[in-house]
Amino acid sequence: MQVEILNISGKKTAKKADLADSIFGAEPNDHSIYLDVKLYLANQRQGTHKSKERAEIARTTKKLKRQKGTGGARAGSMKSPLFIGGGRAFGPRPRDYSFKINKKVKSLARISALTYKAKDNAITVLEDFSFEAPKTKNYTDLMKNLNMTDKKTLLVLGQANKNIYLSARNLHGYKVVNASDLNTYDILNADNLILSESSVKVIETILNK
């Protein structure tokens, strides 16, 4: 499929980008998307959660009341989870939530996500550009020119550009990534996907392996 290439003023240029059907027009696989997004979110978790169990609570171990004759249940320690201030039963412990999926599944997930964006006409190809200095206003002006001020966008660059990255860093709803770091979650999380002209070739090279 062919997409018209825009400049930073939001106007059409004479050039067109060829988006490979093997990547932007493939048969989507929802289960691969589910696995890749689940992996991404799992890797964001620190896994440092911890609560104290009864063996770790510093409270008296004195028997509270006699064993029999009270009409109530037996109670041997204030550390019991039954009492306020006692240890927690089966509480969370530090753990690693990450898991692994095959490289082909990850590639299929990204291809599926890109295909969905293409079907929704949510992909814009932008002529390669750069800013002379990191300035937030430059990036907000770019979004105004593209009529994406109120939309959540993901700008994909062919290679790292510090000035563009720093210009968008403090803006809510706008994200800038390199084509080599593109992941399924970011693609689906954005309302519009903005691809720089050079990033298209990088994406196709990576996903066509």
N, C-alpha and C positions, 0 to 999 in steps of 0.2 A: 504494500500500500504506500501511496505517496502523500506526504504532508508538506504544506507550504512552510517555508522557513521565515520567521519574523525577525526583525531587528529589535534593539532595545527600546525603540520608540513605539513598538507595537504595530509597526507597519509591515506589510508583506514585501519580501524581496523577490528577486527574479529566480531564486534557487528553490529547489524542492528536495526533501529528504526521502529516501527510499527506506521504509521500515520493513524488515524481512518478515514474511508471513510465518516463518518457522518460529518466530519469537513473539511477534505482535498479532498474529492471527492463528495461533495454534488452538488445539482443543483443550480447554481449561481442565485442570484436575483439582477439584476442591479438597480432596483429602490431603494432597501434598501441601496445599496452602495451609490447611489446619495444622499439620505437623511442623511446618517451618515457623509459623507464627507462635505456636506453643513453645518451640525451642527458643525463639528470640525472647519471649516474655520470661521463660524460666531462667535464662541467662542473666536477666536484669535483677533477679532476686539475690540479695546478699546472703540469705540463709543464716543470719546471725541471731535469730529469735531463740529465746531461752526463758523458761520459767523454772522456779525451784520446786523440786519434789520434796516429799516429807523427810527424806534423808538429808536434805540440804538446808532445812529450816533450823534456825537457832531459837528453839523454844524449850521450855521445861519438859522433861520426860516423866515428870511425876504423874502417877495415876490419879485421874480426876475424881473418881468416886469409886465406891466399892463395886465389886464385880456383879453381885446379885442383890436382889431385894429392892431396887429402886423403881422397878416397873418400866425402865427405859432400856435402850440398847447399851451394850458394853462400850466403854470408852477407855482407851489405855494411854492416850497422849494428845496434847494440844496440837501436835504436828499433823494430825489426821486431816485429810482434805475435807472432812465434814464440818470442820470448825473455821470460823473467820480467822484469817491469819495463818492457817495451816498450809501445808504444801499442796501443790496442784497434782491431781491424778492424771497421768498420761499427758503431761504438758509437752509443748514443743521443744525440740532440741536442735542445736545447730546441724545443718545438713546442706548438701550440695544438690540443687534442683536440676542442674544441667544434665542433658542426655545427648545422644548422637543420632544423626540420621545420615543416610547416604548422600553423597555429593550429587548424584543424579536426581534425587528427590528434591534437594534444595534448588537445583537448576530448574526443574519442572515447576516448582512452586513460583519462582520468579517469573518464568515464562507465562504461567497461568495468570499471575497478577497483572503483568504487562498487557496480556491479551484482553483482560477485563477492562483495563483503562482505555485501550484502543477502541473497544466496542462502545464504550460510553462517551467517546470523543473527548476524553479528558487528558489528551496528550498534546503538548505544544512544543514545537521544535524552535529553538532560539539560536540565532547566529552567535558564534563565539564572540565573547566580549570580556572586558576587564575594567576595573575601576582604578583610577590613578592613586587613590588613597582609600583606606577603610572608612566609609561614611554611611551611617544608617539611612540618611535621606536619599542617597543614591539608590539604595535597594527599594525603599518605599516608592520612589518615583517609577522604578522599573515595574513594580506590581500595579501601579496605577495605569501605566501605559498598556499593560496586558489585561486590564480590567479584572484583576484578581485580588483586589484590596481586601475583600471580606472572605476570601477563600483560603483554606489550608493548602499550602503548596509545597512541593518538593522539587528543588532545582538540582539537576544532576549534571556535574561538570566532567569533562573528559580527563582533566588532570587538576591537581590541587591549585587553588587560587586563594591566597591568604586574604587579599583585600575583599573579595566577594564574600568569603566565609565570615570575616569579622563584621562586615556590613549587615549581615542578616542574623548574627548570633543573638542579639538582644531583642529581636522581634518575635512576638508570639504568633505561632501558626505558620511561620516560614522556616524551612530547613534546607540546608545546602549539603550535599554529599558528593563524593567522587563516584564515578561509574563503577570502580572496582569494589566499592563498599556498599553498593546498592543491595538492599534486602527486602524481602517480601512484606514485612510489617510496615516499613516506611512507604512503600508503594501504595498499599491499601489504605493507609492512614491519611493520605493526602487526597484532597478533593481534585487537585490538578497536578499533573506530572509535567514538569518543564525540563526538556532535554536540550542540552547544548548541542550544537552541530557535531562537535568532535566526540561527544559521549555516545552517540548512536553506534559508531563503529566499535568503540570499546565494549559496549554492552553485547553487541552481536559476536564479537571475538570471544568473550568470556562464556556466553551461553551456548555457543555453537560447538564447544569442545566435545 
